Amino acid sequence: MSTGVMILIVIAVVVVLGVAALALRTRGAQGSRGLKRRFGPEYERAVARHDGDTKAAEHELAQLVERHGGLKKRALDPADAERFETRWAAAQEHFVDAPREAVAEAERLLAEAAAARGFPAGDRYEEQLEALAVHHAPHVQGYRHLHHVARNGSDTEEMRAALLEGRSLFEELVGGSRRTSERTHAGRS
């Protein structure tokens, strides 16, 4: 083999390795952006939990996606959705007279609604929270706050704030199920 051919082969190998390295770096950056976009505030919580170590946080979040990303969410039957909504409205009304009981009922309702939609059962709170974080990241902090206040108590204002925060996930679970059910019925018509 001539020297010119050897030089061309070496140049070709260097170019291929450079392109491969660039592709891997770009894919990693898109993975980070994808996780940030998907998890929003949960991404920042994970980074803080890992003392700023984004690689460790991203590894944790990627594992959550792997574990819960394939979860098949079920639509609620319209009658079940209406029952959940009625119970939530009653809990909110009950807040004036008995805020602790209302918060505890709202937390139970969130756990039940999540389980009815196909998430892990509420008696496995941590697992349910992880799965909800994968599928409803913008709203999961409300559930976390509601759970904390229901378990540990607090002043009336914090209970009110937790109830309001939890409502966004509740509406996402129950209202999102209703929208899914309506699309399914419209597709059949």
NUNU-286867 format. One record per residue (C-alpha): residue number from 1; x, y, z. Coordinates in pm, 1 decimal. Layout:
<atoms>
(atom NUM (X Y Z)),
...
</atoms>
This chain:
<atoms>
(atom 1 (0.0 0.0 0.0)),
(atom 2 (127.6 340.7 -87.5)),
(atom 3 (180.4 622.3 158.8)),
(atom 4 (-94.0 831.3 -5.2)),
(atom 5 (-352.8 555.3 41.0)),
(atom 6 (-249.4 511.0 406.1)),
(atom 7 (-286.2 886.1 467.0)),
(atom 8 (-635.2 882.8 308.6)),
(atom 9 (-738.1 588.8 529.1)),
(atom 10 (-611.7 765.0 844.3)),
(atom 11 (-792.6 1086.5 746.3)),
(atom 12 (-1113.5 891.4 676.7)),
(atom 13 (-1091.9 718.6 1019.0)),
(atom 14 (-1032.7 1052.4 1196.4)),
(atom 15 (-1331.0 1210.9 1017.9)),
(atom 16 (-1558.4 916.1 1102.4)),
(atom 17 (-1450.7 927.3 1469.4)),
(atom 18 (-1505.2 1304.3 1481.2)),
(atom 19 (-1854.7 1273.6 1335.1)),
(atom 20 (-1939.3 993.1 1579.7)),
(atom 21 (-1816.3 1198.5 1877.5)),
(atom 22 (-2018.2 1501.3 1763.2)),
(atom 23 (-2329.5 1286.8 1720.0)),
(atom 24 (-2293.2 1142.1 2070.2)),
(atom 25 (-2242.8 1486.6 2223.8)),
(atom 26 (-2546.1 1627.0 2039.9)),
(atom 27 (-2759.4 1328.9 2142.3)),
(atom 28 (-2658.3 1376.2 2505.9)),
(atom 29 (-2743.9 1746.3 2497.0)),
(atom 30 (-3082.1 1671.4 2339.5)),
(atom 31 (-3140.9 1410.5 2610.1)),
(atom 32 (-3079.0 1675.5 2877.3)),
(atom 33 (-3307.7 1922.5 2704.2)),
(atom 34 (-3567.6 1651.0 2659.9)),
(atom 35 (-3560.6 1564.3 3028.7)),
(atom 36 (-3577.6 1932.0 3127.1)),
(atom 37 (-3874.4 1982.8 2898.1)),
(atom 38 (-4050.4 1665.6 3010.3)),
(atom 39 (-3998.4 1707.6 3384.6)),
(atom 40 (-3991.5 2086.6 3422.1)),
(atom 41 (-3980.3 2167.1 3794.5)),
(atom 42 (-3921.1 1800.4 3877.5)),
(atom 43 (-3593.2 1822.9 3682.9)),
(atom 44 (-3481.6 2110.0 3906.3)),
(atom 45 (-3587.7 1915.5 4219.8)),
(atom 46 (-3380.8 1616.8 4105.9)),
(atom 47 (-3075.2 1835.9 4041.6)),
(atom 48 (-3114.2 1996.5 4385.2)),
(atom 49 (-3155.3 1652.5 4546.5)),
(atom 50 (-2823.0 1554.4 4386.4)),
(atom 51 (-2647.7 1874.6 4502.8)),
(atom 52 (-2627.3 2018.7 4152.4)),
(atom 53 (-2500.6 1699.4 3987.2)),
(atom 54 (-2699.5 1708.8 3663.3)),
(atom 55 (-2564.0 1375.3 3541.3)),
(atom 56 (-2690.2 1196.6 3854.5)),
(atom 57 (-3025.6 1377.0 3835.4)),
(atom 58 (-3065.7 1292.9 3466.8)),
(atom 59 (-2976.0 930.6 3537.2)),
(atom 60 (-3244.4 917.5 3807.2)),
(atom 61 (-3506.4 1077.2 3579.8)),
(atom 62 (-3413.9 850.9 3288.8)),
(atom 63 (-3466.5 551.7 3518.8)),
(atom 64 (-3810.0 686.2 3613.0)),
(atom 65 (-3900.8 715.9 3246.1)),
(atom 66 (-3777.0 363.5 3185.3)),
(atom 67 (-3974.1 229.5 3482.5)),
(atom 68 (-4300.0 423.7 3433.2)),
(atom 69 (-4291.1 563.9 3079.5)),
(atom 70 (-4474.4 268.3 2929.1)),
(atom 71 (-4762.1 292.4 3176.2)),
(atom 72 (-5094.3 259.9 2995.8)),
(atom 73 (-5328.7 524.9 3129.8)),
(atom 74 (-5697.2 435.0 3134.9)),
(atom 75 (-5976.5 677.6 3069.0)),
(atom 76 (-6229.9 715.2 3346.6)),
(atom 77 (-6585.5 617.8 3280.9)),
(atom 78 (-6783.3 947.6 3261.0)),
(atom 79 (-6990.4 844.0 3564.3)),
(atom 80 (-6672.1 778.1 3765.0)),
(atom 81 (-6527.1 1113.2 3659.1)),
(atom 82 (-6846.6 1285.2 3770.3)),
(atom 83 (-6833.9 1105.1 4108.4)),
(atom 84 (-6473.1 1216.4 4158.4)),
(atom 85 (-6562.6 1574.8 4068.6)),
(atom 86 (-6860.6 1571.5 4306.8)),
(atom 87 (-6644.9 1437.2 4589.5)),
(atom 88 (-6376.4 1700.9 4520.9)),
(atom 89 (-6634.0 1980.4 4526.4)),
(atom 90 (-6768.3 1844.2 4856.7)),
(atom 91 (-6416.8 1836.1 5003.5)),
(atom 92 (-6361.8 2197.5 4901.4)),
(atom 93 (-6692.6 2302.1 5056.2)),
(atom 94 (-6609.9 2105.8 5371.8)),
(atom 95 (-6281.7 2299.0 5402.1)),
(atom 96 (-6453.8 2595.1 5568.3)),
(atom 97 (-6576.1 2386.7 5862.5)),
(atom 98 (-6304.8 2119.4 5880.4)),
(atom 99 (-5989.3 2207.2 5686.5)),
(atom 100 (-5781.2 1907.9 5805.9)),
(atom 101 (-6048.2 1656.9 5707.5)),
(atom 102 (-6102.1 1830.5 5373.1)),
(atom 103 (-5729.7 1816.9 5293.7)),
(atom 104 (-5712.9 1449.6 5393.9)),
(atom 105 (-6012.8 1373.1 5170.3)),
(atom 106 (-5858.6 1564.9 4878.4)),
(atom 107 (-5535.2 1369.2 4917.3)),
(atom 108 (-5730.3 1039.5 4920.2)),
(atom 109 (-5923.3 1150.8 4611.1)),
(atom 110 (-5602.7 1226.0 4422.9)),
(atom 111 (-5462.9 884.0 4510.8)),
(atom 112 (-5788.8 713.3 4408.1)),
(atom 113 (-5817.7 907.6 4082.3)),
(atom 114 (-5457.4 824.5 3992.2)),
(atom 115 (-5516.1 454.5 4065.5)),
(atom 116 (-5838.0 458.6 3862.6)),
(atom 117 (-5641.0 603.6 3568.6)),
(atom 118 (-5391.7 314.2 3585.6)),
(atom 119 (-5116.6 456.6 3806.4)),
(atom 120 (-4984.3 251.1 4099.4)),
(atom 121 (-5226.6 236.9 4392.3)),
(atom 122 (-5224.2 518.7 4646.9)),
(atom 123 (-5105.8 290.1 4927.5)),
(atom 124 (-4772.8 289.6 4739.1)),
(atom 125 (-4739.7 668.5 4750.7)),
(atom 126 (-4373.7 695.0 4644.4)),
(atom 127 (-4424.2 469.4 4343.0)),
(atom 128 (-4745.5 650.4 4251.7)),
(atom 129 (-4568.7 986.0 4281.9)),
(atom 130 (-4282.2 868.9 4056.9)),
(atom 131 (-4524.0 749.1 3788.5)),
(atom 132 (-4723.5 1071.4 3809.9)),
(atom 133 (-4399.3 1270.8 3779.0)),
(atom 134 (-4324.7 1094.1 3451.1)),
(atom 135 (-4669.1 1166.2 3306.5)),
(atom 136 (-4785.1 1482.7 3486.5)),
(atom 137 (-4463.5 1653.4 3598.7)),
(atom 138 (-4595.8 2011.9 3599.5)),
(atom 139 (-4865.6 1919.4 3853.0)),
(atom 140 (-4702.9 1659.7 4076.8)),
(atom 141 (-4568.4 1914.5 4326.6)),
(atom 142 (-4928.9 1991.1 4420.7)),
(atom 143 (-4984.8 1627.0 4512.8)),
(atom 144 (-4658.8 1619.2 4708.0)),
(atom 145 (-4759.2 1932.2 4901.3)),
(atom 146 (-5111.9 1803.3 4966.3)),
(atom 147 (-4976.5 1468.9 5088.2)),
(atom 148 (-4729.2 1641.2 5321.7)),
(atom 149 (-4992.0 1870.1 5472.2)),
(atom 150 (-5247.1 1587.2 5506.4)),
(atom 151 (-4991.5 1373.5 5691.1)),
(atom 152 (-4821.9 1640.3 5902.1)),
(atom 153 (-5083.5 1909.6 5948.4)),
(atom 154 (-5024.6 2279.7 5910.1)),
(atom 155 (-5194.5 2612.8 5949.9)),
(atom 156 (-5515.5 2686.5 5760.5)),
(atom 157 (-5347.6 2901.2 5497.7)),
(atom 158 (-5096.9 2632.7 5402.3)),
(atom 159 (-5375.6 2373.0 5392.0)),
(atom 160 (-5571.2 2601.9 5159.0)),
(atom 161 (-5266.7 2648.5 4935.3)),
(atom 162 (-5203.3 2272.1 4927.1)),
(atom 163 (-5565.6 2205.7 4833.6)),
(atom 164 (-5543.3 2455.6 4548.4)),
(atom 165 (-5213.0 2310.5 4426.4)),
(atom 166 (-5348.3 1956.6 4439.5)),
(atom 167 (-5653.1 2059.0 4239.6)),
(atom 168 (-5445.6 2113.2 3924.7)),
(atom 169 (-5334.6 1748.0 3922.6)),
(atom 170 (-5687.5 1635.0 4009.5)),
(atom 171 (-5827.0 1830.3 3713.8)),
(atom 172 (-5555.7 1688.2 3489.7)),
(atom 173 (-5637.8 1331.6 3595.8)),
(atom 174 (-6016.2 1357.4 3591.5)),
(atom 175 (-6058.6 1620.3 3320.2)),
(atom 176 (-5783.6 1465.3 3106.5)),
(atom 177 (-5960.9 1132.8 3132.0)),
(atom 178 (-6287.5 1290.3 3023.1)),
(atom 179 (-6119.1 1451.8 2719.0)),
(atom 180 (-5960.5 1114.8 2627.4)),
(atom 181 (-6297.2 941.4 2662.7)),
(atom 182 (-6468.7 1206.0 2445.0)),
(atom 183 (-6204.1 1166.8 2173.1)),
(atom 184 (-6246.3 788.6 2185.3)),
(atom 185 (-6626.4 816.8 2153.2)),
(atom 186 (-6595.9 1073.6 1872.0)),
(atom 187 (-6360.4 841.1 1685.9)),
(atom 188 (-6616.8 559.9 1704.7)),
(atom 189 (-6902.3 776.5 1572.9)),
</atoms>
